[in-house]
Amino acid sequence: MVREFVRRRFGIGLRRSACRTYLHRLGFVLKRPKKRLLKADAAKREAFVREYVALQQEAKVTGARILFVDEAHFYAEADLRAMWVLKGEPALVDSTSPRWGEKASYYSAVCPETGAVEAMPLEGNSSAETSVAFLQQLRATYPGPLFIIWDNGPAHGGDALRAYLATPGLRLRLVRLPAYSPDFNADEAIWSWIREEVTANTCFGTAAKVRDKVDAFFHDIADRAAEVTRRCRTALQASADAVAESPNACHVDPVAA
């Protein structure tokens, strides 16, 4: 695009290498873009940061655990990522072209403060019933009060969920993230980590093989708590820390995910 602009404006033909050299001299670098979530509401995001700070303070007093929850799918087809190859050699990944339905699905929950991760395999599609099943698993793992933070997905509501929340003595509170704010969900980092370390550039062929590898990742993650806390520190935690230090210091990017 830059070479075409130079050709049209100045009548000069640049080689690709020369074009890159000039761009670097001008201070440009090549970056993988992130989505700008134009539907994200800056005011609601900022309000949620303050709500999260209040949750953190309440958790310290009550001993509650704050968990971020989400669902994800990992497909048997290769998840293509950048890879290192010798200059001039093609970057190729073998594929058996498995059908789209060959996938392994999971619920996951992460505590950014402790690095604890909990997962549950999911058969079929997520629903209110499967969400209840995962909440029951979390309730069994963590006997104390729980604050569950997740998005507004359709599986995070419904009659089954409302009935479960009416359980006497449940001591479990659901907190909804603001719309179009995946960068606030620490659990997204777990899914990105799996795609980076397990599924990148690998065609497993079958859902069973995908599940074997992802299960092994979740089994080993208990020994990587420090890395979990580092990876799962999101824009939400950074903004919450700023608010905790100074009530007027909250600066939230409303569009970068």
N, C-alpha and C positions, 0 to 999 in steps of 0.2 A: 504493500500500500504506500509506504514512504517512497520507494523507488519510482512508483508510478506518478506520485505527486511531483517529485523532482523533475521527472521527464516532461510532464505537462507544463509545469510552471517555468522551468529554466532551460528546457531542451537538452538536458544532460542525462546520459545513461550511466547509472551506477551499478557496479557489481554488488552482489549480496554481501560479500565480505566488507567492501568499502562502506556500504550503507550501515552495517552494524558498527564499524569503527567510528563513523561520524556520530551515530546515535549515542555511543558510549562516551565520546568526547563531550557531547552536549549534556551529559548527566542522566541519560535514560538507561533503564535496566529492564530486562524481560522478567515479568512476574506472572504467575498463575493467578487469574482474577478470582475475586470472591463476589458473591451475589450482593447487590444492594437491595435490601428488602423494602421496596417503596411503600408497601402497605403497613409497615411497622409504625406504631403510634409512639412518638417520642415521649409524650406526657405520660402515657400508660407505662412505658418502660422505666421511666424515672420513678414513677410511683411504686413500681414493683421493687426497684432497688431498695427503697426505704422499707417496704414491707418485708423484704428479705433480711434487712438489718434487724428489724423487730423480731423476726423468727429466730435469728441467731441469738439474740439476747434472751428470748424466752427459753430457747433450748439450753442455754447455760444454766438458767435458774431451775428448770424442771428436769434436766437430764435427758431431754428428747434427742432423738437422732434425726438429722435432716438428710433425706435421700432424694436424689434426682432419678427419675424413671423414664424409660422410653422403650420402643420396640424397633427391631431392625430385621432385614432380610439379607442373606448372603447367598448369591446364586452360584450354581455349579459352573456356569460359563466364566471365562477369564475376566477379571476386573483389571482392565488395562491401566497401567501407571507408567510413568517415566522409568527408564532403566538404563544402566550403564552398558554401552557396547563400544567396541573399537571404532575409531573414526573411519567412516566409509562402509562399515558393516550395517546391515539392516537390523532393526529391533523387531524380532519375531517371537510370538508366543503360540505354541501349539494349542489347537482347540479341536474338541470332538463334536462341537456344535450341539450341546445338550439342549433339551427343550426348556423354555422359559420357566416352566413350573418346577424345575429341579432347583429347589432352594431350601435353606435351613433358616428358620425364623426363631427369634428369641425375644424375651423380655430381659431387661437388665436394670439394675439399680446401683448407684454409686454414691458414696459419702465422700465428698471432696476433702473434708477435714481429716479423716482417718485413712483414706485410701481403700476402704472396704468395698468389695464388689459382690453383688448377688445376681445370679442369672437363672432363667427358666426357659427350657426349650418350648417352642410353641408349634403345635400341629395345626395346620390350616391358617385361617385368618384370625386376627385379633378381634375381640368382642368384649362386651361388658363382663361376660362370664369368665373369659380368660384373664381379664384384668383383675377380677376378684380372686381368681386362683393365685395370681402372683402376689397380690396384697396379703393373702393368707400365708403364703410362703414367707414373706417379709415379716409378718406379724409373729410367726413361729421362730424366726431367726433372731429378731430383736424384741425382747419382752417389754422393754420400756416404751414410753411415748414415742410416736413417729410422726414426722411431718413429711409427706410425700409431695414432691414438686414434679409436675408433668405438664404436657401441653394440652390443647383443647381437642385432641383427636376424638373421633366418634366412639372409639373403644373405651374412652375414659369417662363415660357416662352411661346412663341407662338404668332400667328397673333393678337388674341384678346388683349393680353397684350401690344404688340407693338402699336396697334392702340390707346389704352387707354393712354399710356405714351406720345403720340403725342398731347394730349389735351392741348390747349393753356392755359397758366397760371396755370398749374397743381401743380407746386412746390412740386413734389414728386420724390425722387431719389431712385432707387433700388440698393442695394449693395449685391454682392454675397459673401457668406462665402467661405473660401477655402474648397476644397473637403475633405471628410472624417473627418470633424471637428464638430460633433454634440455638443462637450463640449464647443464650442464657442457660441452656440445659447442659450441665456437666456430663451427662451420660452420652451426649453426642461424641465426646472425645473417645469414649470406649469403642464405639462403632468405627470411628476413623482409624483407631489404633489397630483393630482387627483387620480392616481392609488394607492397611499398610503392611502389617506383619504376617498375616495369614493368607489372605485371598489375592493379594496383588499379583498380577501376571501369571496366575495359575488357573488352568481349567481342570476342575476336579471331576467333572463328568456326571456325577450323581449327587443328590442331596445327602445321602448317607456319608459320603466321603467328606463333604463340606462340614457336616455336623461333627464328625470325628475330630477334625482339625480345630474347629471353633470350641468344642468341648474341652479339648486339651489346653487351649488358650485360657479359658475361664478357670480350669483346674490350677494352672500355674500362676495366675495373676495374684493369688493370695500372698506370694512371696515377693511381689513387686509393688507394695503399698506406696513407697516413696515416689516411684515413677507415676503411679496413678494420681497422687495428689498434684504432682507437677503438671501432668497432661490435662487434668480436669479442672484446672484453674481457668475460669472463663471471664468474659467481660463483666459478668454479674458479680463475681467475687471481687474483682478489681474495683468496680464502682462502689460496692458495699464497703470495702475497706476505706475508700475515700470519704464516704458518708460518715462512717463510724469515727473517723479522725476529725472531720469538720462537717457539720450539718449542711454547709453551703458549698461543699466541694464536689457535688455529684455532677459529672459530665458524662453522659451516656450517648454513644453513637447510635442513632435510631435506625440505621439502615445497613450497617456492615454485619454480615452473618459469617 
